[in-house]
Amino acid sequence: MIEFHAITLMDKEWVDQHLRCENSPSADFNFGNMFIWDGHYRQLICRFGDRTLTKVRRHGEPCFVFPVGCGALRPAIEALREYAAVRGFPMLLRGVTEAQRERLEQEYPGRFTFTEDEKYADYIYEAARLSTYAGKALHGKKNHCNRFEAEHEWEFKPLTRELIPACMHMLEAWTAANADRLDDSIIYEHEAIERAFTYYEALGLEGGVLYADGNLVGFSFGEMTSADTFDVHVEKADAAMNGAYPMVCREMTRLMMARHPELTYMNREDDMGLEALRTSKLSYKPAFMVRKYMAAWNDA
């Protein structure tokens, strides 16, 4: 019987090996997100050969994540099925991508029922387009940046340890300014950001900070989640300052492209089913979506 344990930094090396093998652009499959959101999803993991098994809680109910890694898939699925059966809860896999869905169907034809989780689909953008806002569709973003650059003395700097206190101060101000439109989930996001900053270097996170007229007005950070895709975990900016958000997005993309020549795409994660966030993410014109599914085992 498999034995799960709480995720720790000691797990990063072997989990990263499995994630590199999976090479998924999904925001669910990088160690940083697994680690910083642990307080919300209460994740437990287990090393199973060349795959990582993960147990999480979704809406208070236990379920699993697709077993990422290399090698045979069936033994990992059978181990999860046994674990669920012994404990008396359904065999469910969350965050299953299209590619993973195809692998499950090949291995277990007709045995899983797939239900799309639309609010958890990731928005994927061409890095080259975000770095310039070239083209008619992004002309508005470019104009906002032009205005920002004309109105302010600005600078975008790599996010380092000494800048974290200022980022946290800005986060508190941002939360207060947006309190009327935020729901209770913001508590979990704050916990994730604080955890990310606490272990920033150990997690290998990368980010940038936007200054205007000497004041910090935005920050962003994330990590490479596949061979050609950078996952933006967090992006915050002063929404009252025209152009601040497009500037953070553009400059963060440029910084990551300079650091990672292989970078082709930016994953700006999901919209959580929030209409305002969906509208914002669509306005940056995604190249495609990483759609995700819940996969439920059929006993019949």
C-alpha positions as CSV (number, residue, x, y, z in Angstrom):
1,M,0.0,0.0,0.0
2,I,1.3,3.4,-0.9
3,E,2.2,5.9,1.9
4,F,1.6,9.6,1.4
5,H,3.4,12.4,3.2
6,A,3.2,16.1,3.4
7,I,5.1,17.9,0.7
8,T,8.5,19.5,1.8
9,L,11.4,21.2,0.2
10,M,13.3,17.9,0.5
11,D,11.0,16.5,-2.2
12,K,11.8,19.1,-4.8
13,E,14.7,17.3,-6.5
14,W,12.9,14.0,-7.3
15,V,9.5,15.7,-8.0
16,D,11.2,18.0,-10.4
17,Q,12.7,15.0,-12.2
18,H,9.2,13.6,-12.7
19,L,7.7,16.9,-13.8
20,R,10.5,17.4,-16.4
21,C,9.6,14.1,-17.8
22,E,5.9,14.9,-17.9
23,N,6.8,18.3,-19.6
24,S,3.3,19.6,-19.2
25,P,2.5,23.3,-19.8
26,S,-0.2,23.1,-17.1
27,A,0.1,25.3,-14.1
28,D,-0.7,22.3,-11.9
29,F,2.5,20.5,-12.7
30,N,5.4,22.5,-11.3
31,F,6.8,22.2,-7.8
32,G,6.4,25.9,-6.9
33,N,2.6,25.8,-7.3
34,M,2.4,22.4,-5.5
35,F,4.3,23.8,-2.6
36,I,3.0,27.3,-2.1
37,W,-0.7,26.3,-2.4
38,D,-0.3,23.4,0.0
39,G,-2.2,25.2,2.8
40,H,-5.3,25.4,0.6
41,Y,-5.3,22.0,-1.1
42,R,-3.7,20.0,1.8
43,Q,-1.5,18.0,-0.6
44,L,0.1,14.7,0.2
45,I,2.6,13.1,-2.1
46,C,4.3,9.7,-2.6
47,R,7.2,8.6,-4.8
48,F,6.0,5.7,-6.9
49,G,8.8,4.5,-9.1
50,D,9.3,7.2,-11.8
51,R,6.0,8.9,-11.0
52,T,4.7,11.2,-8.4
53,L,1.3,10.4,-6.7
54,T,-0.5,13.3,-5.2
55,K,-3.6,13.3,-3.0
56,V,-5.5,16.6,-2.5
57,R,-8.8,17.9,-1.1
58,R,-11.2,19.5,-3.5
59,H,-14.3,21.2,-1.9
60,G,-13.4,19.2,1.2
61,E,-13.4,15.9,-0.5
62,P,-10.3,13.7,-1.2
63,C,-9.1,13.1,-4.7
64,F,-5.9,12.6,-6.7
65,V,-3.9,14.4,-9.3
66,F,-2.8,12.7,-12.5
67,P,0.4,10.7,-11.6
68,V,3.1,12.7,-13.5
69,G,6.4,11.2,-14.6
70,C,7.8,8.5,-16.9
71,G,7.3,4.8,-17.2
72,A,4.2,2.6,-17.1
73,L,1.1,4.5,-16.1
74,R,-1.2,1.5,-15.2
75,P,0.7,0.5,-12.0
76,A,0.3,4.1,-10.6
77,I,-3.4,4.2,-11.4
78,E,-4.0,0.8,-9.9
79,A,-2.1,1.9,-6.7
80,L,-4.4,5.0,-6.5
81,R,-7.5,2.8,-7.1
82,E,-6.5,0.5,-4.3
83,Y,-5.8,3.3,-1.9
84,A,-9.2,4.9,-2.6
85,A,-11.1,1.6,-2.3
86,V,-9.5,0.8,1.1
87,R,-10.5,4.2,2.4
88,G,-13.9,4.2,0.9
89,F,-13.9,7.2,-1.3
90,P,-14.3,7.6,-5.1
91,M,-11.4,7.3,-7.5
92,L,-11.1,10.8,-8.9
93,L,-8.3,12.5,-10.8
94,R,-8.4,16.3,-11.0
95,G,-6.5,18.7,-13.4
96,V,-6.3,16.1,-16.2
97,T,-5.1,17.8,-19.4
98,E,-6.1,16.8,-22.9
99,A,-2.9,14.9,-23.4
100,Q,-3.3,13.1,-20.1
101,R,-6.9,12.3,-20.9
102,E,-5.8,10.6,-24.1
103,R,-3.3,8.5,-22.1
104,L,-5.9,7.4,-19.7
105,E,-8.3,6.5,-22.5
106,Q,-5.5,4.5,-24.2
107,E,-4.8,2.6,-21.0
108,Y,-8.4,2.2,-19.8
109,P,-10.8,2.5,-22.7
110,G,-14.2,3.7,-21.4
111,R,-13.4,3.2,-17.7
112,F,-13.1,6.9,-16.9
113,T,-15.8,9.6,-17.2
114,F,-14.4,13.0,-18.0
115,T,-16.0,16.3,-16.9
116,E,-14.4,19.5,-18.0
117,D,-13.4,22.0,-15.3
118,E,-13.8,25.2,-17.3
119,K,-12.8,27.6,-14.6
120,Y,-9.5,25.9,-14.1
121,A,-8.3,26.0,-17.8
122,D,-5.0,27.8,-18.2
123,Y,-4.5,30.7,-20.5
124,I,-1.4,30.3,-22.7
125,Y,0.1,33.2,-24.6
126,E,2.9,33.6,-27.2
127,A,5.8,35.2,-25.3
128,A,6.9,37.1,-28.4
129,R,3.5,38.8,-28.6
130,L,3.4,39.7,-25.0
131,S,6.9,41.1,-25.1
132,T,5.9,43.8,-27.7
133,Y,2.1,43.8,-27.9
134,A,2.5,43.8,-31.6
135,G,-0.5,43.6,-33.9
136,K,-4.0,45.2,-34.0
137,A,-5.5,42.9,-31.4
138,L,-3.1,44.1,-28.7
139,H,-2.9,47.7,-29.8
140,G,-4.7,48.9,-26.8
141,K,-2.2,47.3,-24.4
142,K,0.6,48.9,-26.4
143,N,-1.0,52.3,-26.1
144,H,-1.4,51.9,-22.3
145,C,2.3,51.1,-22.0
146,N,3.2,54.1,-24.2
147,R,1.2,56.4,-22.0
148,F,2.7,54.8,-18.8
149,E,6.2,55.4,-20.2
150,A,5.4,59.0,-21.2
151,E,4.0,59.9,-17.8
152,H,6.4,58.2,-15.4
153,E,10.1,57.6,-14.7
154,W,10.0,53.9,-14.6
155,E,12.1,50.8,-14.0
156,F,11.6,47.1,-14.0
157,K,14.0,45.1,-11.8
158,P,14.5,41.4,-11.0
159,L,12.7,40.5,-7.9
160,T,15.3,39.7,-5.2
161,R,15.1,39.0,-1.5
162,E,15.6,42.6,-0.4
163,L,12.6,43.7,-2.5
164,I,10.2,41.2,-0.9
165,P,9.1,43.4,2.1
166,A,8.2,46.2,-0.3
167,C,6.2,43.7,-2.4
168,M,4.3,42.6,0.7
169,H,3.5,46.2,1.6
170,M,2.2,46.7,-1.9
171,L,0.1,43.5,-1.6
172,E,-1.5,44.8,1.5
173,A,-2.4,48.1,-0.2
174,W,-3.6,46.3,-3.3
175,T,-5.9,44.1,-1.1
176,A,-7.3,47.1,0.7
177,A,-8.0,48.9,-2.6
178,N,-9.8,45.9,-4.1
179,A,-11.6,44.6,-1.0
180,D,-15.1,45.3,-2.4
181,R,-14.6,42.8,-5.2
182,L,-12.5,40.1,-3.5
183,D,-14.0,36.9,-2.1
184,D,-12.7,34.7,0.7
185,S,-10.3,32.9,-1.6
186,I,-8.0,35.9,-1.4
187,I,-6.9,34.5,2.0
188,Y,-5.5,31.4,0.4
189,E,-3.7,33.5,-2.3
190,H,-2.1,35.6,0.4
191,E,-0.9,32.5,2.2
192,A,0.5,31.2,-1.1
193,I,2.4,34.5,-1.8
194,E,3.8,34.6,1.7
195,R,5.0,31.0,1.4
196,A,6.5,31.7,-2.0
197,F,8.4,34.7,-0.6
198,T,9.6,32.8,2.4
199,Y,11.1,30.0,0.3
200,Y,11.7,32.1,-2.8
201,E,15.3,31.0,-3.6
202,A,14.9,27.4,-2.5
203,L,11.9,27.1,-4.9
204,G,13.9,28.6,-7.7
205,L,11.2,31.2,-8.4
206,E,11.9,34.1,-10.7
207,G,10.2,37.5,-10.8
208,G,10.3,41.2,-11.4
209,V,9.2,44.4,-9.8
210,L,7.9,47.6,-11.5
211,Y,8.7,51.0,-10.2
212,A,7.1,54.3,-11.3
213,D,8.6,57.6,-10.0
214,G,10.5,55.8,-7.3
215,N,7.4,53.8,-6.0
216,L,6.8,50.1,-6.3
217,V,3.6,49.7,-8.4
218,G,3.7,46.1,-9.5
219,F,5.4,42.7,-9.1
220,S,5.2,39.3,-10.7
221,F,6.8,35.9,-10.2
222,G,6.7,32.3,-11.3
223,E,8.8,29.5,-12.8
224,M,9.4,27.4,-15.9
225,T,6.7,24.7,-16.0
226,S,7.8,22.9,-19.1
227,A,10.6,23.0,-21.6
228,D,9.2,26.0,-23.4
229,T,6.6,27.5,-21.0
230,F,6.9,29.9,-18.1
231,D,4.1,29.8,-15.5
232,V,3.2,33.2,-14.0
233,H,2.1,32.3,-10.4
234,V,1.3,35.9,-9.3
235,E,0.9,39.2,-11.0
236,K,-0.1,42.3,-9.0
237,A,-0.1,46.0,-10.0
238,D,-1.7,49.3,-9.0
239,A,-4.9,49.1,-11.1
240,A,-5.5,52.9,-10.5
241,M,-2.3,53.6,-12.4
242,N,-3.0,53.5,-16.2
243,G,-0.8,50.9,-17.9
244,A,0.7,49.3,-14.8
245,Y,-0.7,45.9,-15.4
246,P,0.3,45.7,-19.1
247,M,3.7,47.0,-18.2
248,V,4.2,44.3,-15.6
249,C,3.1,41.6,-18.1
250,R,5.3,43.0,-20.9
251,E,8.4,43.5,-18.8
252,M,8.1,40.2,-17.0
253,T,7.8,38.4,-20.3
254,R,10.9,40.3,-21.7
255,L,12.9,39.4,-18.5
256,M,12.0,35.7,-18.8
257,M,12.7,35.6,-22.5
258,A,16.2,37.0,-21.9
259,R,16.9,34.5,-19.1
260,H,15.4,31.5,-21.0
261,P,16.1,31.6,-24.8
262,E,14.0,28.5,-25.2
263,L,10.9,30.2,-23.9
264,T,8.0,30.3,-26.3
265,Y,4.8,30.5,-24.1
266,M,3.7,32.3,-21.0
267,N,1.1,30.5,-18.9
268,R,-1.0,33.1,-17.0
269,E,-3.0,30.4,-15.2
270,D,-6.8,30.1,-14.8
271,D,-9.6,32.6,-14.2
272,M,-11.1,30.7,-11.2
273,G,-14.5,31.2,-12.9
274,L,-14.4,35.0,-12.1
275,E,-15.9,37.0,-14.9
276,A,-13.7,40.1,-14.4
277,L,-10.6,37.9,-14.4
278,R,-11.8,36.0,-17.5
279,T,-12.3,39.3,-19.4
280,S,-8.9,40.5,-18.4
281,K,-7.1,37.3,-19.5
282,L,-9.0,37.2,-22.8
283,S,-8.0,40.8,-23.5
284,Y,-4.3,39.7,-23.8
285,K,-5.4,37.3,-26.6
286,P,-4.3,33.8,-25.6
287,A,-2.8,31.5,-28.2
288,F,-4.7,28.5,-26.7
289,M,-6.1,27.1,-23.5
290,V,-4.9,24.1,-21.5
291,R,-8.2,22.5,-20.8
292,K,-8.6,20.4,-17.7
293,Y,-10.9,17.6,-16.6
294,M,-12.1,15.6,-13.6
295,A,-11.7,11.9,-14.4
296,A,-14.0,9.6,-12.4
297,W,-13.4,5.9,-12.4
298,N,-16.5,3.8,-13.5
299,D,-16.8,0.7,-11.4
300,A,-19.5,-0.8,-13.7
